Amino acid sequence: LFFMPSSSDVEPKFRNYGLGGALAGNINRWVGIEGDVAFAIGMRQDVTFNGALLADQKTPNMLTYSGNVIVNPWGSDRRVVPYLAGGAGALTMFNAADVENLGVTSNETYFTTNIGGGVRWFASSNWGLRGDYRLIMIKSKDEAPVFFGQENRKGHRIAGSIVFTY
């Protein structure tokens, strides 16, 4: 999961590693629904914030969760299944002692929407692999810390996963 700088360059760019999972079900062969959750682990990295370079600064841990509609334009009953996705959810940024210098002094939750897509490849009828991209749009909040959330933000999530079906 990575974030580009805000439009005013006040809020910095940074990245986190994510661990997560999803449950999905097909309504029919063209449309499905999915719920996903991921924990984005804050990393130590160089961050330019408030005009200063913060070397080896840890970024906040985050939890993302969303409900999505999945559209399989060529159907879901194939060995290779490209899909489009879109949905809504939330992102919670967690405070911790090592991010207080960024102004993150309390947990903050933001409304999110996402769009994207990917492809699933099935090695057999019960398992396969999935590559997925989502553009996550985060709604700003007036009371958010200066580090993140006072401006609408965009994040990019690139994921690979193992798919099990039954």
C-alpha positions, 0 to 999 in steps of 0.5 A: 500500500503506498500513498503519493504526496497530497495535492498541496505537498503538506502530507507526505508520500509513504508506503506500508506492507499489508497482510490481509484476506478476502471472502467472495461469492458469486451472485451469478457468473458475471457479478460477485460480492467481496469483503476484504480486510488488510492490516498495513504494517508501518515501516521505517522509511525516510519521510519528508514532513513539514519541510524536514527530512525524517530519516528512519521514521516509522509510519502508522499502522493502518487497517483497511476494510471494504465491501466490493462488487466484482464484475467478471466481463467474460464470466467466472467459469473460466481458467483465467478470469479478469475482473473489475472491482469497486466498493466502499469501506474505511481506513483506520490509522493507529496511534503509537509512541513512535508516530506521535512526532507526526501528530498522530496522537489518536486513532483516526478512521476515514471513509474510503472508496475504491476502484480497480481490477485484476485477474484470477488464474485457476491451476485447478477447480479449487485453487489458483492465484490472483493479482489485484490493483485498487485505487483507494480514495480517502475522504478528508477530515477537518480534525485529522493530523497534519501528517494524513487526512486533512486533504482527500488522499489517494492510495495504491494497493497492489496485491497478490494472493492465493485463491481457494474455492469450494 
